[in-house]
Amino acid sequence: MNEQATRVAILHYAAPPIVGGVESTIYHHARLLTAAGYEVEIIAGRGEPFHPCVHFRCIPEVDSRHPKVLVVGKQLAAGQQTAAFEALRAQLIKRLRELLTNVAVCIVHNALTLHKNLPLTGALHMLAKERITHFIGWCHDFAWQDARYLPVLHDGYPWDLLRTPWPGVRYVAVSHEQRANLAELLRIPKEHITVVPPGIDPVDLLKLDAESADLIERLNLLAAHPLLLLPARITRRKNIEFALHVMAALCREMPAATLLITGPPGAHNPANMAYLESLHQLRSQLNLMERVHFLYECGPDDQPWHISDRVMADLYQLADVLLFPSEREGFGIPILEAGMVRLPIFASDIPSVHESADDLANLFNPHGDASAVARAIVNHCASDRAYQLRRRVLEHYTWRSISEKHLIPLLAEVLKER
């Protein structure tokens, strides 16, 4: 891909830091495309620079709330196409032509199907006919299918642009239902419309600490399923070798299962370092090097890492299962912490767990059959709808997965058509 072909513009009435669903989409698309090597610029009527590598181009008249746009909008609502409309459209054509001449693809949000700035719609239609760039019409809302807007829409130009397919434009809808609605509106086969949903950023949504976000990235934890948490110092009474045998059995049925062991070696017994080394050897023997992580060894620059309370709280939010195989505990605080965040508990059948969890934990013999514990975890994941929905979201609806599975392939297809 040459330098010119990497240039992508994203155009909307407003851009971040303005708050809105479309603006959020623009933010995440811009940062992820930039990370993928595209040169991204935002064209909007309102907004500010929001990323050090994303160019922001402000054309005030692109804003749906610009005074000139509001005046023309009132005239158009009354069915009057005036000289003011023509002048504003011409002004936008001139300015947009300057910015789009060397852009490979321009993603336009809503302006092709929504009436909030019809001079902009008219300008984009003229530039699309010129084939100045390849346009992608990202359609969230459809004016002609919204009863609230019908009184201000009229037959003919420019209103018909909102229900007419534009030659050479690739249309995108944000859901399969919206694809069907858009196909009906434009009278084109729905197969001609690409579905690209919006998404979420788990790190933002869960307000995760920067250290937690870095750990997620380095260990690819969002791809783990299930993600098991064993919050314990590395001492023999924590029975961590049993957890490794559980993982070996679990990974045979759920190959992406991942276990995080959070603590350092116990500080008061020199034998604990030897225990850690024995766990390393067992992890290697069981082929779990990529599936079991001792977080004490996962600090920046491979330095010993003592996890903060903030990161521990984040790990409880991220995990799918608490695995607690201790031979004995004075009490067992992790059982309470897991209960507080609704984390399913698979724990040793010992008195302290009975006391804290009553009969609400999944209990096992800490010297029993590790394969049976693994099977219980598999059965839990297969029957727990909350777990399954969480996995569905993480696999299909994070901004990163959407970028990798939909957005970047779409741009590649569009660029091939030029």
MIMISE-931140 format. One record per residue (C-alpha): residue in one letter; x, y, z; residue number from 1. Coordinates in Angstrom, 3 decimals. Each point is the difference from the previous one (the first is absolute). Example, Ala and Ser with C-alpha at 12.3 -4.5 7.8 and 13.67 -1.06 7.14 Angstrom:
# MIMISE-931140
code/x/y/z/pos
A/12.300/-4.500/7.800/1
S/1.370/3.440/-0.660/2
//
This chain:
# MIMISE-931140
code/x/y/z/pos
M/0.000/0.000/0.000/1
N/1.602/3.287/-1.050/2
E/0.026/3.171/2.079/3
Q/-2.931/1.593/-1.832/4
A/-2.132/-3.144/0.335/5
T/0.385/0.027/3.788/6
R/-1.753/3.344/0.414/7
V/-3.476/-0.349/1.480/8
A/-2.343/2.873/0.870/9
I/-2.902/-0.316/2.428/10
L/-2.679/2.676/-0.376/11
H/-2.884/0.894/2.283/12
Y/-1.856/3.062/1.265/13
A/1.984/-0.244/3.262/14
A/2.946/-1.937/1.373/15
P/1.507/-0.764/3.410/16
P/0.106/1.287/2.648/17
I/-3.673/0.635/-0.837/18
V/-1.917/-2.808/1.738/19
G/-2.209/-2.257/-2.076/20
G/-0.246/-3.472/-1.497/21
V/1.320/1.040/-3.410/22
E/2.782/2.052/1.573/23
S/1.031/-3.025/2.088/24
T/0.133/-2.112/-3.151/25
I/2.186/2.623/-1.679/26
Y/2.383/0.079/2.950/27
H/0.553/-3.745/0.108/28
H/0.166/-0.448/-3.775/29
A/2.564/2.784/-0.254/30
R/2.299/-1.328/2.722/31
L/-0.149/-3.600/-1.229/32
L/0.515/0.875/-3.657/33
T/2.953/2.142/1.032/34
A/1.436/-2.920/1.951/35
A/-0.482/-2.181/-3.107/36
G/2.120/2.360/-2.091/37
Y/-2.584/2.212/-1.683/38
E/0.381/3.761/-0.150/39
V/-3.272/1.239/1.456/40
E/-1.516/3.442/-0.020/41
I/-3.295/1.149/1.452/42
I/-2.143/2.564/-1.810/43
A/-2.710/1.527/2.181/44
G/-1.774/3.225/0.806/45
R/0.542/-0.323/3.734/46
G/2.623/-1.798/2.055/47
E/3.651/0.183/0.918/48
P/3.175/-2.003/-0.610/49
F/-0.313/-3.146/2.136/50
H/2.924/-2.198/-1.030/51
P/3.616/0.993/-0.657/52
C/0.108/-1.885/-3.323/53
V/-3.478/0.904/-1.310/54
H/-0.363/3.238/-1.943/55
F/-3.054/2.135/0.778/56
R/-1.398/2.219/-2.763/57
C/-2.719/2.409/1.051/58
I/-2.500/1.284/-2.550/59
P/-2.508/1.909/2.148/60
E/-2.769/-0.270/-2.616/61
V/0.100/-3.818/0.224/62
D/-1.577/0.349/3.450/63
S/-3.739/-0.671/0.045/64
R/-0.346/2.866/2.504/65
H/1.939/2.650/-1.916/66
P/-2.096/3.207/-0.309/67
K/0.051/-0.095/-3.821/68
V/-1.048/-3.640/0.008/69
L/-2.856/0.714/2.406/70
V/-1.305/2.842/-2.201/71
V/0.098/-2.152/-3.126/72
G/-1.503/-2.889/1.952/73
K/-3.069/2.092/0.900/74
Q/-0.450/0.967/-3.638/75
L/0.301/-3.613/-1.148/76
A/-2.442/-1.148/2.680/77
A/-2.517/2.331/-1.600/78
G/0.756/-1.508/-3.410/79
Q/2.109/2.935/-1.207/80
Q/3.268/-0.634/-1.780/81
T/1.570/3.471/-0.027/82
A/3.142/1.762/-1.159/83
A/1.331/-0.353/3.538/84
F/-0.110/-3.781/-0.411/85
E/1.838/0.222/-3.317/86
A/2.664/2.315/1.408/87
L/0.614/-2.153/3.057/88
R/0.182/-3.160/-2.085/89
A/2.522/1.662/-2.357/90
Q/2.096/1.139/2.969/91
L/0.055/-3.532/1.410/92
I/0.871/-1.527/-3.373/93
K/3.010/2.287/-0.316/94
R/1.289/-0.661/3.511/95
L/-0.606/-3.745/-0.069/96
R/1.603/-0.361/-3.413/97
E/3.178/1.517/1.426/98
L/0.068/-2.491/2.845/99
L/-1.077/-3.135/-1.859/100
T/2.005/0.218/-3.227/101
N/2.766/-2.306/1.234/102
V/-2.080/-2.101/2.394/103
A/-0.492/-3.649/-0.938/104
V/-3.234/-0.569/1.941/105
C/-2.396/2.351/1.750/106
I/-2.346/-1.464/2.595/107
V/-3.069/2.233/0.331/108
H/-2.181/-0.477/3.056/109
N/-3.753/0.625/-0.396/110
A/0.144/2.860/-2.537/111
L/-1.136/-2.299/-2.830/112
T/-3.271/-0.995/1.697/113
L/-0.684/2.731/2.590/114
H/-1.229/3.534/-0.720/115
K/1.890/1.900/2.709/116
N/2.199/1.812/-2.546/117
L/-1.387/-0.332/-3.497/118
P/2.505/2.445/-1.562/119
L/2.691/-2.413/1.191/120
T/-1.937/-2.946/-1.429/121
G/-0.277/1.808/-3.325/122
A/3.711/0.852/-0.010/123
L/0.973/-3.595/0.730/124
H/-2.289/-1.232/-2.763/125
M/1.738/2.260/-2.518/126
L/3.424/-1.193/1.137/127
A/-1.117/-3.621/-0.124/128
K/-1.046/0.491/-3.621/129
E/3.459/1.418/-0.682/130
R/1.530/-3.146/1.537/131
I/2.376/2.258/1.918/132
T/0.445/-2.825/2.503/133
H/-1.749/-3.210/0.913/134
F/-2.836/0.753/2.397/135
I/-1.349/-2.331/2.661/136
G/-3.415/1.072/1.250/137
W/-0.199/-1.033/3.661/138
C/-3.723/0.115/0.690/139
H/-1.281/0.121/3.566/140
D/-3.321/1.853/-0.505/141
F/-2.418/0.315/-2.913/142
A/-2.017/3.214/-0.227/143
W/-2.546/-1.359/-2.472/144
Q/-0.852/-2.885/2.354/145
D/-0.452/2.137/3.117/146
A/-3.517/1.354/0.554/147
R/1.428/2.962/1.945/148
Y/1.836/1.250/-3.062/149
L/-2.536/-0.612/-2.771/150
P/-1.722/3.412/0.412/151
V/3.235/1.817/-0.954/152
L/0.825/-2.239/-2.973/153
H/-1.280/0.615/-3.526/154
D/0.076/-1.734/-3.341/155
G/2.800/0.999/-2.329/156
Y/3.516/1.341/0.424/157
P/1.738/0.138/2.461/158
W/-2.286/-2.097/2.221/159
D/-0.030/-2.947/-2.409/160
L/3.767/-0.371/0.445/161
L/-0.783/-1.536/3.388/162
R/-1.937/-2.889/-1.546/163
T/1.938/-0.505/-3.235/164
P/3.040/-2.278/-0.369/165
W/3.041/1.961/-1.115/166
P/2.100/-1.577/-2.757/167
G/3.390/-1.232/1.175/168
V/-0.798/0.316/3.708/169
R/0.411/-2.970/2.332/170
Y/-2.779/0.036/2.598/171
V/0.425/-1.189/3.582/172
A/-2.729/-0.624/2.578/173
V/0.588/-0.557/3.703/174
S/-2.201/-3.091/0.389/175
H/-1.733/-2.592/-2.132/176
E/-3.363/1.593/0.800/177
Q/1.291/3.365/-1.159/178
R/1.429/-1.627/-3.108/179
A/-3.477/-1.297/-0.865/180
N/-1.484/3.460/0.632/181
L/2.665/1.703/-2.117/182
A/-0.445/-2.507/-2.821/183
E/-3.730/0.735/0.021/184
L/0.621/3.752/0.028/185
L/2.506/-0.033/-2.854/186
R/-1.707/-2.846/-1.861/187
I/3.202/-1.983/-0.328/188
P/0.816/-3.605/0.961/189
K/0.981/-0.224/3.639/190
E/3.060/-1.996/-1.062/191
H/1.373/3.255/-1.446/192
I/0.133/1.478/3.512/193
T/2.745/-0.922/2.463/194
V/-0.849/-0.429/3.678/195
V/2.572/1.405/2.426/196
P/-1.296/0.279/3.581/197
P/1.151/2.481/2.623/198
G/1.826/-1.354/3.010/199
I/1.426/0.528/3.437/200
D/3.457/0.458/1.483/201
P/0.193/-2.297/3.066/202
V/2.852/2.010/1.500/203
D/-2.018/3.215/-0.169/204
L/-3.280/-1.587/1.041/205
L/1.482/-1.675/3.072/206
K/2.192/3.026/0.853/207
L/3.063/-2.218/0.163/208
D/3.316/1.207/1.362/209
A/2.786/0.738/-2.504/210
E/2.048/-2.886/1.433/211
S/-2.958/-2.321/-0.509/212
A/-0.459/1.189/-3.574/213
D/3.685/-0.651/-0.688/214
L/-0.265/-3.507/1.462/215
I/-3.070/-0.746/-2.111/216
E/1.888/1.056/-3.104/217
R/3.188/-1.922/0.791/218
L/-1.747/-3.247/0.931/219
N/-2.923/0.389/-2.448/220
L/-2.410/-0.630/2.867/221
L/-3.138/1.050/-1.850/222
A/0.472/-3.052/-2.222/223
A/0.131/-2.337/3.021/224
H/-3.099/-2.071/0.575/225
P/-0.531/-0.741/2.673/226
L/2.360/2.231/1.961/227
L/0.675/-1.552/3.410/228
L/1.361/1.924/2.961/229
L/2.005/-1.534/2.846/230
P/0.739/2.804/2.492/231
A/2.681/-1.436/2.254/232
R/3.608/0.240/1.047/233
I/2.120/-2.862/-1.261/234
T/0.191/-2.291/2.995/235
R/-0.554/-3.744/0.190/236
R/-3.220/0.167/2.000/237
K/-1.606/1.882/-2.931/238
N/0.195/-3.274/-1.936/239
I/0.757/1.749/-3.282/240
E/1.216/-3.210/-1.646/241
F/-3.598/-1.268/0.183/242
A/-1.120/3.100/-1.883/243
L/2.540/-0.767/-2.734/244
H/-1.380/-3.524/-0.381/245
V/-3.514/1.482/-0.206/246
M/1.246/2.300/-2.762/247
A/1.576/-2.854/-1.934/248
A/-3.340/-1.804/-0.044/249
L/-1.967/3.176/-0.684/250
C/2.149/1.001/-2.970/251
R/-0.738/-3.285/-1.708/252
E/-3.604/1.145/-0.332/253
M/0.434/3.781/0.116/254
P/3.399/0.727/-1.608/255
A/-0.177/3.751/0.674/256
A/-0.450/-0.445/3.764/257
T/2.484/2.124/1.945/258
L/0.976/0.052/3.670/259
L/1.476/2.991/1.825/260
I/1.823/-0.681/3.263/261
T/0.299/3.397/1.593/262
G/2.412/-0.119/2.937/263
P/3.744/-0.160/0.542/264
P/1.752/-2.822/1.839/265
G/-0.818/0.100/3.698/266
A/2.452/2.294/1.767/267
H/0.624/-2.019/3.168/268
N/1.186/-3.375/-1.243/269
P/3.066/-0.377/-2.253/270
A/-1.463/-3.276/-1.310/271
N/-2.646/1.960/-1.883/272
M/2.467/0.876/-2.770/273
A/0.649/-3.697/-0.484/274
Y/-3.778/-0.538/-0.102/275
L/-0.302/2.632/-2.728/276
E/2.703/-1.770/-1.995/277
S/-1.856/-3.297/0.339/278
L/-3.129/1.716/-1.305/279
H/1.981/1.296/-2.965/280
Q/1.092/-3.540/-0.781/281
L/-3.532/-1.349/0.332/282
R/-1.369/2.776/-2.205/283
S/2.511/-0.941/-2.684/284
Q/-0.718/-3.731/0.313/285
L/-3.726/0.664/-0.414/286
N/0.553/2.288/-3.037/287
L/-1.593/2.944/1.777/288
M/2.662/2.641/-0.641/289
E/-2.460/2.183/-1.931/290
R/-2.983/-0.809/2.181/291
V/1.234/0.507/3.591/292
H/1.604/3.273/1.071/293
F/1.731/0.772/3.283/294
L/-0.657/3.733/0.134/295
Y/2.903/0.499/2.409/296
E/2.175/-0.626/-3.058/297
C/-2.026/2.127/-2.415/298
G/1.103/3.458/1.056/299
P/1.374/2.636/-2.388/300
D/3.515/-0.853/-1.233/301
D/-0.389/-3.480/1.523/302
Q/0.455/1.383/3.493/303
P/-1.778/-1.548/3.028/304
W/-3.475/1.463/0.179/305
H/-1.968/0.560/3.175/306
I/-3.528/0.626/-1.195/307
S/-1.833/3.028/1.337/308
D/-3.453/-0.159/1.579/309
R/-1.313/1.896/-3.026/310
V/1.277/-2.634/-2.425/311
M/-1.365/-2.793/2.217/312
A/-3.422/1.629/-0.092/313
D/0.235/0.157/-3.787/314
L/0.931/-3.681/-0.244/315
Y/-3.080/-0.934/2.008/316
Q/-2.089/1.896/-2.549/317
L/1.713/-1.644/-2.952/318
A/0.022/-3.588/1.247/319
D/-2.654/-2.589/-0.813/320
V/0.780/-2.431/2.823/321
L/1.728/0.075/3.386/322
L/2.103/-3.147/0.445/323
F/0.940/-0.449/3.655/324
P/1.640/-3.396/0.681/325
S/1.544/0.699/3.437/326
E/0.603/-2.881/2.375/327
R/-0.815/2.258/2.940/328
E/-0.833/3.647/0.705/329
G/-0.413/2.023/3.159/330
F/-2.949/1.629/-1.746/331
G/0.435/0.601/-3.745/332
I/-0.682/3.633/-0.936/333
P/-0.099/-0.751/-3.775/334
I/-3.300/-1.809/0.527/335
L/-1.544/3.255/1.250/336
E/1.567/2.051/-2.773/337
A/-1.274/-2.400/-2.643/338
G/-3.473/0.070/1.502/339
M/-0.038/3.775/-0.073/340
V/0.596/0.112/-3.766/341
R/-2.266/-2.993/-0.769/342
L/2.958/-2.161/-1.037/343
P/-0.828/-3.745/-0.027/344
I/2.097/-1.847/2.578/345
F/1.632/-3.399/-0.402/346
A/1.710/-0.649/3.321/347
S/1.349/-2.650/2.319/348
D/-2.474/-1.708/2.268/349
I/1.567/1.308/3.217/350
P/-1.627/1.503/3.140/351
S/0.936/3.625/-0.667/352
V/-1.664/-0.070/-3.430/353
H/-3.123/-1.561/1.504/354
E/-0.094/2.803/2.544/355
S/0.328/2.869/-2.478/356
A/-1.878/-1.377/-3.028/357
D/-2.446/-2.333/1.720/358
D/-1.316/-2.265/-2.802/359
L/0.373/2.629/-2.751/360
A/3.433/-1.051/-1.309/361
N/0.869/-2.967/-2.220/362
L/2.089/-2.180/2.318/363
F/2.549/-2.720/-0.739/364
N/2.469/-2.216/1.802/365
P/3.359/1.817/-0.163/366
H/1.726/-3.380/-0.367/367
G/-2.641/-1.523/-2.239/368
D/-0.544/-0.315/-3.744/369
A/1.214/3.111/-1.829/370
S/-1.791/-1.157/-3.170/371
A/-3.319/0.009/1.868/372
V/0.589/3.610/1.053/373
A/0.811/0.914/-3.592/374
R/-3.182/-1.706/-1.181/375
A/-2.030/1.966/2.571/376
I/1.497/3.244/-1.326/377
V/-0.779/-1.022/-3.589/378
N/-3.595/-0.795/0.984/379
H/-0.308/3.345/1.768/380
C/1.189/1.895/-3.065/381
A/-2.337/-1.984/-2.248/382
S/-3.048/0.811/2.123/383
D/0.700/3.506/1.290/384
R/-1.714/2.474/-2.330/385
A/1.791/2.982/1.520/386
Y/3.354/-1.616/-0.790/387
Q/-1.109/-0.807/-3.528/388
L/-1.223/3.534/-0.647/389
R/3.228/1.439/1.370/390
R/1.975/-2.226/-2.369/391
R/-2.225/1.006/-2.905/392
V/0.641/3.662/0.731/393
L/3.754/-0.493/0.356/394
E/0.240/-2.037/-3.199/395
H/-2.250/2.094/-2.227/396
Y/-0.687/3.417/1.480/397
T/3.175/1.533/1.324/398
W/1.301/2.826/-2.127/399
R/3.156/-1.974/-0.697/400
S/-1.843/-3.089/-1.221/401
I/-2.289/2.172/-2.138/402
S/3.010/1.723/-1.528/403
E/1.758/-3.268/-0.752/404
K/-3.039/-1.938/-1.252/405
H/-1.978/2.721/-1.762/406
L/1.518/3.452/-0.385/407
I/3.466/-0.811/-1.324/408
P/-1.276/-2.717/-2.400/409
L/-2.631/2.458/-1.270/410
L/2.640/2.623/-0.738/411
A/2.125/-2.606/-1.764/412
E/-2.958/-0.916/-2.223/413
V/-0.755/3.623/-0.779/414
L/3.615/0.774/-0.847/415
K/0.077/-2.921/-2.449/416
E/-2.929/1.538/-1.852/417
R/1.867/3.223/-0.753/418
//
